[in-house]
Amino acid sequence: MSASLQAKIAEVFDEPGCDINQAKSEKERKKGCTKQLNPGAAAGGCAFDGAKIALQPIVDVAHLVHGPIACEGNGWDNRHSASSGPQTYRTGYTTDINEFDVIYGAEKRLFKAIREIIDKTDPPAIFVYQTCVTAMIGDDIEAVCKRASEKFGKPVIPVDAPGFAGPKNLGNKLGAEALLDHVIGTVEPTVTTPYDINIIGEYNLSGELWQVKPLLDALGVRVQSCISGDGRYNEVAGAHRARANMMVCSKSMINIATKMQSRWGIPYFEGSFYGISDMSTTLREIARLLVARGAPAELIGRTEALVNAEEARAWERIRAYKQRLTGKKVLLITGGVKSWSVVSALQEAGLEVVGTSVKKSTKEDKDKIKEIMGDDAHMIDDMTPREMYAMLREARADIMLSGGRSQFVALKARMPWMDINQERHHAFAGYEGMVTMIAEIDKALFNPVWEQVRTPAPWETHDALLALEA
């Protein structure tokens, strides 16, 4: 691991926005926030994977992976981060190094790859990702990117987050550091208003950002940049002129919010777009911060009027579902901000959350779960597939909401399952997303297939067994 990468990791671990980190001693802080990955145990994602996930939704940028082709194959297009325009981000670029490059170095190959991308697609910028192999053979991607920027007159951004540096969450922050070091503050926006905000840690999964933007448009609030869902390079580069920042997922990019506050005096808050009450709280907090930063005070009144109208409309549409769903039990296997914001949304629909995972949640996330669910909050650090199966088979939960990797546990137990994580095809943000989520849960729970699969096969019935014995 290079000295510069070690210094960057140490800087990331000394995060002022993390209460747990600040409570540690100097010696404990140097150890870092999480244990290192074991070889062969990277199913939860490595640092490279985390950096790629965090930055790839910047849609007009070419994302070039410097390493074996398998690294790019693993991380390409694995999330439904939608774009309202450019599709450059959906092309997988890799240097595809071979044994010869491992022996003699692959810096020349990287430089040629950058030149080829510029000649063929001419994106506004290129992000170059370091991987384990190229880091171990000593390729200096920062030097190559600097030389390429000077040669071609275009930003070429090094993202130094090889997989062995640590887990996915560390990679998210190292990707954010690349933006802070090389992107944010490098371009002056052509237009600024007193209503400009940045949304940080939102990836526009299945177009969720587009369910929120109409609400902000109705208030006159302008999204200067979304980091990084449906993002544009120049918007992100000019993000330092916004009046306020909203932090959606503190686990991934809290360092952007804290450093933008220290460098440019931009205040931030952490909010959620999931659930009716949390969406309303978020809109009110955006209005409050903007008014504190100089926006007209009447923005507060406009926000209250919008919140009242949208809440009434959403509740009216949910009422029909609530009668059918009240009392149904949900097992929620997710992490981060969803571990508490989705709990709130489910409770609003009358559902009972019998357990929620907190494996990828911060202390603040856990505190919010306790606040929402009370002292009897069922927080699960790491539930094994066997435990999930037992819980569903014994009917302690009526449906499981999780990521795709857990779906087969529910299907084996012949219980309903719905995708709540990043691979999902439905957008659940905002008031409209809440209605969609409840409708999808209703569809999953009351699908007639469950009654059919639980019915014994003809040869398993008592009469059939007696006939066979006779």
C-alpha positions as CSV (number, residue, x, y, z in Angstrom):
1,M,0.0,0.0,0.0
2,S,1.5,3.4,-1.0
3,A,2.3,6.0,1.5
4,S,-0.2,8.4,-0.1
5,L,-3.0,5.9,0.1
6,Q,-2.1,5.1,3.7
7,A,-2.3,8.8,4.5
8,K,-5.6,9.2,2.8
9,I,-7.1,6.2,4.7
10,A,-5.8,7.7,8.0
11,E,-7.5,11.0,7.0
12,V,-10.8,9.3,6.2
13,F,-10.7,7.5,9.5
14,D,-10.3,10.8,11.3
15,E,-13.9,11.8,10.3
16,P,-15.3,14.7,12.4
17,G,-18.9,13.8,11.3
18,C,-18.7,10.4,12.9
19,D,-19.5,10.4,16.7
20,I,-18.0,6.9,17.2
21,N,-14.7,7.9,15.6
22,Q,-14.4,11.1,17.7
23,A,-15.0,9.1,20.9
24,K,-12.0,6.9,20.2
25,S,-8.5,7.4,21.5
26,E,-5.7,8.4,19.1
27,K,-4.4,4.8,19.1
28,E,-7.8,3.3,18.4
29,R,-8.5,5.8,15.6
30,K,-5.4,4.8,13.8
31,K,-6.6,1.2,13.6
32,G,-9.5,2.3,11.5
33,C,-13.2,1.7,11.6
34,T,-13.5,-1.8,10.3
35,K,-11.4,-5.0,10.1
36,Q,-9.5,-5.8,6.9
37,L,-11.0,-8.2,4.4
38,N,-9.9,-11.8,4.5
39,P,-8.8,-13.3,1.2
40,G,-11.8,-14.9,-0.6
41,A,-14.3,-13.2,1.8
42,A,-15.1,-10.1,-0.3
43,A,-18.7,-10.9,-0.9
44,G,-19.7,-7.7,0.8
45,G,-17.7,-5.6,-1.5
46,C,-14.1,-4.3,-1.5
47,A,-12.7,-0.8,-1.5
48,F,-12.6,-0.7,-5.3
49,D,-16.2,-1.8,-5.5
50,G,-17.3,0.9,-3.1
51,A,-15.5,3.6,-5.0
52,K,-17.0,2.5,-8.3
53,I,-20.5,2.3,-6.8
54,A,-20.1,5.8,-5.4
55,L,-18.9,7.5,-8.5
56,Q,-20.3,5.5,-11.5
57,P,-23.7,7.3,-11.4
58,I,-21.9,10.4,-12.7
59,V,-23.4,9.7,-16.1
60,D,-21.3,11.8,-18.6
61,V,-17.9,10.6,-17.3
62,A,-15.9,7.7,-18.7
63,H,-15.1,5.3,-15.9
64,L,-11.8,3.5,-16.7
65,V,-10.8,0.5,-14.5
66,H,-7.0,-0.1,-14.5
67,G,-6.7,-3.8,-13.8
68,P,-7.8,-7.2,-14.9
69,I,-11.1,-7.4,-16.9
70,A,-12.7,-9.3,-14.0
71,C,-12.7,-6.2,-11.8
72,E,-14.7,-4.2,-14.3
73,G,-17.0,-7.2,-15.0
74,N,-17.8,-7.5,-11.3
75,G,-18.7,-3.8,-10.8
76,W,-20.3,-2.9,-14.2
77,D,-23.9,-1.9,-14.2
78,N,-24.8,-3.8,-11.0
79,R,-27.2,-1.0,-9.9
80,H,-30.1,0.6,-11.6
81,S,-28.7,4.1,-11.4
82,A,-30.8,5.8,-14.0
83,S,-29.7,8.7,-16.3
84,S,-31.9,11.5,-17.8
85,G,-29.4,12.0,-20.6
86,P,-25.9,10.7,-21.2
87,Q,-25.2,7.0,-21.3
88,T,-21.4,7.2,-21.1
89,Y,-21.3,5.7,-17.6
90,R,-22.9,2.4,-18.9
91,T,-19.9,1.6,-21.1
92,G,-17.4,-0.5,-19.3
93,Y,-13.8,0.7,-19.9
94,T,-10.9,-1.4,-18.6
95,T,-7.1,-1.6,-19.4
96,D,-7.5,-5.4,-19.2
97,I,-3.9,-6.0,-18.1
98,N,-2.1,-9.3,-18.7
99,E,0.8,-11.3,-17.3
100,F,3.3,-9.2,-19.4
101,D,1.9,-6.0,-17.8
102,V,2.2,-7.5,-14.3
103,I,6.0,-8.1,-14.9
104,Y,6.9,-4.9,-16.7
105,G,4.2,-2.5,-15.5
106,A,1.1,-1.2,-17.2
107,E,1.4,2.6,-17.0
108,K,1.9,2.9,-20.8
109,R,-1.1,0.8,-21.4
110,L,-3.2,3.1,-19.1
111,F,-2.0,6.2,-20.9
112,K,-2.9,4.7,-24.3
113,A,-6.4,3.7,-22.9
114,I,-7.0,7.3,-21.8
115,R,-6.0,8.6,-25.2
116,E,-8.3,6.1,-27.0
117,I,-11.3,7.1,-24.9
118,I,-10.7,10.8,-25.6
119,D,-10.3,10.1,-29.3
120,K,-13.5,8.0,-29.5
121,T,-16.0,9.5,-27.0
122,D,-14.5,12.8,-25.8
123,P,-16.2,12.8,-22.4
124,P,-15.9,15.9,-20.1
125,A,-13.6,13.9,-17.8
126,I,-12.2,10.4,-17.2
127,F,-12.1,8.6,-13.8
128,V,-9.3,6.1,-13.5
129,Y,-9.8,3.4,-10.8
130,Q,-6.8,1.6,-9.2
131,T,-7.3,-2.1,-8.5
132,C,-5.4,-4.6,-6.3
133,V,-3.1,-6.0,-9.0
134,T,-2.0,-2.6,-10.5
135,A,-1.5,-1.2,-7.0
136,M,0.7,-4.2,-6.0
137,I,2.9,-3.9,-9.1
138,G,3.4,-0.2,-8.3
139,D,1.6,1.5,-11.1
140,D,1.4,5.3,-10.3
141,I,-2.0,6.2,-11.6
142,E,-1.8,9.7,-10.1
143,A,1.3,10.5,-12.2
144,V,-0.2,9.0,-15.3
145,C,-3.5,10.9,-14.8
146,K,-1.6,14.2,-14.2
147,R,0.4,13.7,-17.4
148,A,-2.7,12.8,-19.4
149,S,-4.5,15.9,-18.1
150,E,-1.7,18.1,-19.3
151,K,-1.3,16.3,-22.6
152,F,-5.0,16.2,-23.6
153,G,-6.3,19.3,-21.7
154,K,-9.1,17.3,-20.0
155,P,-9.6,16.3,-16.4
156,V,-8.3,12.8,-15.7
157,I,-9.2,11.9,-12.1
158,P,-7.2,9.2,-10.2
159,V,-9.4,7.1,-7.8
160,D,-6.8,5.3,-5.6
161,A,-9.0,2.7,-3.9
162,P,-7.5,-0.8,-4.5
163,G,-9.6,-3.6,-3.2
164,F,-7.2,-4.7,-0.5
165,A,-7.3,-1.3,1.2
166,G,-10.5,-2.3,3.0
167,P,-14.2,-2.9,2.7
168,K,-16.8,-1.3,0.5
169,N,-17.7,1.5,2.9
170,L,-14.1,2.7,3.0
171,G,-14.1,2.6,-0.8
172,N,-17.2,4.9,-0.8
173,K,-15.2,7.4,1.2
174,L,-12.0,7.1,-0.9
175,G,-14.1,7.8,-4.0
176,A,-15.5,10.8,-2.2
177,E,-12.0,12.0,-1.4
178,A,-11.1,11.8,-5.1
179,L,-14.0,14.3,-5.8
180,L,-12.8,16.5,-3.0
181,D,-9.2,16.5,-4.1
182,H,-9.7,16.8,-7.9
183,V,-13.3,17.8,-8.8
184,I,-15.4,19.9,-6.4
185,G,-14.4,23.5,-6.6
186,T,-12.7,23.3,-10.0
187,V,-15.5,24.8,-12.1
188,E,-17.6,27.9,-11.4
189,P,-21.3,27.4,-12.2
190,T,-22.8,29.7,-14.8
191,V,-25.9,30.3,-12.7
192,T,-26.4,30.4,-9.0
193,T,-29.5,31.2,-6.9
194,P,-30.4,31.5,-3.2
195,Y,-32.2,28.2,-3.5
196,D,-29.3,26.0,-4.6
197,I,-28.7,22.7,-2.8
198,N,-26.5,19.6,-3.2
199,I,-27.8,16.1,-2.5
200,I,-25.0,13.8,-1.3
201,G,-25.2,10.0,-1.2
202,E,-28.2,9.7,-3.5
203,Y,-27.7,7.3,-6.5
204,N,-31.0,7.7,-8.4
205,L,-31.7,4.0,-8.1
206,S,-34.5,3.2,-10.6
207,G,-35.1,7.0,-11.0
208,E,-35.8,7.8,-7.3
209,L,-34.3,11.3,-7.6
210,W,-36.9,12.1,-10.3
211,Q,-39.7,11.4,-7.7
212,V,-38.2,14.0,-5.4
213,K,-37.1,16.7,-7.9
214,P,-40.7,17.7,-8.8
215,L,-41.4,18.5,-5.1
216,L,-38.2,20.6,-5.0
217,D,-39.2,22.3,-8.3
218,A,-42.6,23.2,-6.8
219,L,-40.8,25.0,-4.0
220,G,-38.4,26.7,-6.4
221,V,-35.4,24.8,-4.9
222,R,-32.7,24.0,-7.4
223,V,-30.5,20.9,-7.2
224,Q,-27.0,22.3,-8.1
225,S,-25.6,18.8,-8.1
226,C,-26.6,15.3,-7.0
227,I,-23.5,13.4,-5.9
228,S,-23.7,11.2,-7.6
229,G,-27.0,9.9,-9.0
230,D,-27.8,11.3,-12.5
231,G,-24.8,13.6,-12.0
232,R,-22.9,15.6,-14.5
233,Y,-19.2,16.3,-14.1
234,N,-19.5,20.1,-14.4
235,E,-22.4,20.2,-11.9
236,V,-20.3,18.2,-9.3
237,A,-17.3,20.4,-10.0
238,G,-19.4,23.5,-9.2
239,A,-21.1,22.1,-6.2
240,H,-19.1,24.4,-3.8
241,R,-21.4,27.3,-4.7
242,A,-24.6,25.6,-3.3
243,R,-26.2,27.1,-0.2
244,A,-26.9,23.9,1.7
245,N,-26.2,20.2,1.5
246,M,-28.5,17.2,2.2
247,M,-26.8,14.0,3.3
248,V,-28.8,11.0,2.2
249,C,-26.5,8.1,3.2
250,S,-24.0,9.1,5.9
251,K,-22.2,5.7,5.7
252,S,-21.0,6.4,2.2
253,M,-20.0,10.1,1.7
254,I,-20.2,12.0,5.0
255,N,-16.6,13.2,4.4
256,I,-17.9,15.3,1.4
257,A,-20.5,17.1,3.6
258,T,-18.1,17.8,6.5
259,K,-15.2,19.0,4.3
260,M,-17.5,21.2,2.2
261,Q,-18.7,22.7,5.4
262,S,-15.2,23.4,6.6
263,R,-13.9,24.7,3.2
264,W,-16.8,26.7,1.9
265,G,-19.1,27.1,5.0
266,I,-21.9,25.0,3.5
267,P,-24.2,23.6,6.3
268,Y,-25.5,20.1,5.9
269,F,-28.1,17.8,7.5
270,E,-29.0,14.1,7.2
271,G,-32.4,13.3,5.8
272,S,-34.3,10.6,4.1
273,F,-36.6,10.4,1.1
274,Y,-38.3,7.2,2.3
275,G,-41.7,7.4,4.1
276,I,-44.3,10.2,4.3
277,S,-43.2,11.7,7.6
278,D,-39.5,11.6,6.8
279,M,-40.1,13.1,3.3
280,S,-42.0,16.0,5.0
281,T,-39.2,16.5,7.6
282,T,-36.6,16.6,4.8
283,L,-38.5,19.3,2.8
284,R,-38.9,21.4,6.0
285,E,-35.2,21.1,6.9
286,I,-34.2,22.1,3.3
287,A,-36.4,25.2,3.6
288,R,-35.1,26.0,7.0
289,L,-31.4,25.8,6.0
290,L,-32.0,27.9,2.8
291,V,-33.8,30.6,4.7
292,A,-31.0,30.7,7.3
293,R,-28.6,31.2,4.3
294,G,-30.5,34.1,2.8
295,A,-33.5,32.7,0.9
296,P,-36.8,34.6,1.3
297,A,-38.7,33.6,4.5
298,E,-41.9,32.8,2.6
299,L,-40.2,29.6,1.5
300,I,-41.2,28.1,4.9
301,G,-44.9,28.8,4.2
302,R,-44.7,27.4,0.7
303,T,-43.1,24.3,2.1
304,E,-45.9,23.7,4.7
305,A,-48.6,24.1,2.1
306,L,-46.9,21.6,-0.2
307,V,-46.3,19.1,2.6
308,N,-49.9,19.3,3.7
309,A,-51.3,18.8,0.2
310,E,-48.9,15.9,-0.7
311,E,-49.4,14.1,2.7
312,A,-53.2,14.2,2.3
313,R,-53.0,12.9,-1.3
314,A,-50.6,10.1,-0.3
315,W,-52.6,9.0,2.7
316,E,-55.8,8.9,0.6
317,R,-54.1,6.5,-1.8
318,I,-52.6,4.3,1.0
319,R,-55.8,4.0,3.0
320,A,-57.2,1.1,0.9
321,Y,-53.9,-0.9,1.3
322,K,-53.6,-0.1,5.1
323,Q,-56.8,-2.1,5.9
324,R,-55.3,-5.2,4.3
325,L,-51.8,-4.8,5.6
326,T,-52.4,-3.8,9.2
327,G,-50.9,-6.4,11.5
328,K,-48.8,-8.1,8.8
329,K,-45.2,-8.8,10.0
330,V,-42.1,-7.8,8.0
331,L,-38.5,-8.9,8.3
332,L,-36.3,-6.2,6.9
333,I,-32.7,-7.2,5.9
334,T,-31.0,-4.0,4.6
335,G,-28.5,-1.4,5.9
336,G,-27.5,2.2,6.1
337,V,-30.2,4.8,6.0
338,K,-32.8,2.3,4.8
339,S,-32.6,0.4,8.1
340,W,-34.5,3.2,9.9
341,S,-36.2,5.2,7.2
342,V,-37.9,2.2,5.7
343,V,-39.0,1.1,9.2
344,S,-40.8,4.4,9.5
345,A,-42.4,4.0,6.1
346,L,-43.6,0.5,6.9
347,Q,-45.1,1.5,10.2
348,E,-47.0,4.3,8.6
349,A,-48.8,1.6,6.5
350,G,-49.8,-0.4,9.5
351,L,-47.1,-3.1,9.1
352,E,-45.2,-4.5,12.1
353,V,-41.4,-4.8,11.7
354,V,-40.3,-7.9,13.6
355,G,-36.6,-7.4,12.8
356,T,-34.3,-5.0,11.0
357,S,-30.6,-5.6,10.2
358,V,-28.0,-3.1,11.2
359,K,-24.9,-4.7,9.8
360,K,-24.1,-1.7,7.6
361,S,-25.7,1.0,9.8
362,T,-24.0,3.7,11.8
363,K,-24.6,4.4,15.5
364,E,-26.8,7.3,14.4
365,D,-28.9,4.9,12.3
366,K,-29.3,2.5,15.2
367,D,-30.3,5.4,17.5
368,K,-33.0,6.4,15.0
369,I,-34.3,2.8,14.9
370,K,-34.7,2.8,18.7
371,E,-36.4,6.2,18.5
372,I,-38.9,4.9,15.9
373,M,-39.4,1.4,17.2
374,G,-39.0,2.0,20.9
375,D,-37.1,-0.1,23.5
376,D,-38.3,-3.3,21.9
377,A,-36.5,-2.6,18.6
378,H,-35.4,-5.9,17.1
379,M,-32.0,-5.0,15.6
380,I,-30.0,-7.8,14.0
381,D,-26.3,-7.4,13.5
382,D,-25.8,-10.3,11.1
383,M,-28.5,-12.9,10.5
384,T,-27.4,-16.1,8.9
385,P,-29.5,-17.7,6.0
386,R,-30.5,-20.5,8.4
387,E,-31.9,-18.0,10.9
388,M,-33.8,-16.2,8.2
389,Y,-35.3,-19.4,7.0
390,A,-36.3,-20.5,10.5
391,M,-38.0,-17.1,11.2
392,L,-40.0,-17.3,7.9
393,R,-40.8,-21.0,8.2
394,E,-42.2,-20.5,11.7
395,A,-44.4,-17.6,10.4
396,R,-42.7,-15.1,12.7
397,A,-42.7,-12.9,9.6
398,D,-45.2,-12.7,6.8
399,I,-42.8,-11.2,4.2
400,M,-39.1,-10.5,3.9
401,L,-37.7,-7.3,2.4
402,S,-34.1,-7.6,1.4
403,G,-31.5,-7.6,-1.4
404,G,-31.3,-10.2,-4.1
405,R,-28.8,-12.4,-2.4
406,S,-31.4,-13.3,0.3
407,Q,-34.4,-13.9,-1.9
408,F,-33.8,-17.7,-2.3
409,V,-34.1,-18.1,1.5
410,A,-37.6,-16.7,1.4
411,L,-38.5,-18.6,-1.7
412,K,-37.3,-21.9,-0.1
413,A,-39.5,-21.1,2.9
414,R,-42.4,-20.5,0.5
415,M,-42.8,-17.0,1.9
416,P,-43.3,-13.7,0.0
417,W,-40.2,-11.6,-0.7
418,M,-39.6,-8.1,-2.1
419,D,-36.4,-6.4,-3.3
420,I,-35.6,-3.3,-1.2
421,N,-32.0,-2.9,-2.1
422,Q,-30.1,-1.3,-5.0
423,E,-31.0,-3.9,-7.6
424,R,-34.7,-3.2,-7.4
425,H,-36.7,-2.0,-10.4
426,H,-39.2,0.2,-8.5
427,A,-38.5,3.7,-7.1
428,F,-39.6,4.1,-3.5
429,A,-38.6,7.7,-2.8
430,G,-40.9,10.6,-2.0
431,Y,-44.6,10.5,-1.4
432,E,-45.2,8.8,-4.8
433,G,-42.6,6.2,-3.9
434,M,-44.2,5.4,-0.6
435,V,-47.5,4.6,-2.4
436,T,-45.5,2.4,-4.9
437,M,-43.8,0.5,-2.0
438,I,-47.0,-0.3,-0.2
439,A,-48.6,-1.4,-3.5
440,E,-45.7,-3.7,-4.2
441,I,-45.8,-5.2,-0.7
442,D,-49.5,-5.8,-1.1
443,K,-49.0,-7.5,-4.5
444,A,-46.3,-9.7,-3.0
445,L,-48.3,-10.7,0.1
446,F,-51.5,-11.5,-1.6
447,N,-50.2,-13.1,-4.7
448,P,-52.2,-16.4,-5.1
449,V,-49.0,-18.3,-5.9
450,W,-48.2,-18.6,-2.2
451,E,-51.4,-20.5,-1.4
452,Q,-50.6,-22.8,-4.3
453,V,-47.0,-23.6,-3.4
454,R,-48.0,-24.3,0.2
455,T,-50.7,-26.8,-0.8
456,P,-49.4,-30.4,-0.4
457,A,-48.8,-32.1,-3.7
458,P,-51.4,-34.8,-4.6
459,W,-49.0,-37.6,-3.7
460,E,-48.3,-36.0,-0.3
461,T,-51.9,-36.1,1.0
462,H,-53.1,-38.6,3.6
463,D,-55.5,-40.3,1.2
464,A,-52.9,-40.7,-1.5
465,L,-50.4,-42.2,1.0
466,L,-53.1,-44.7,2.1
467,A,-53.8,-45.7,-1.5
468,L,-50.1,-46.3,-2.1
469,E,-49.8,-48.5,1.0
470,A,-52.9,-50.5,-0.1
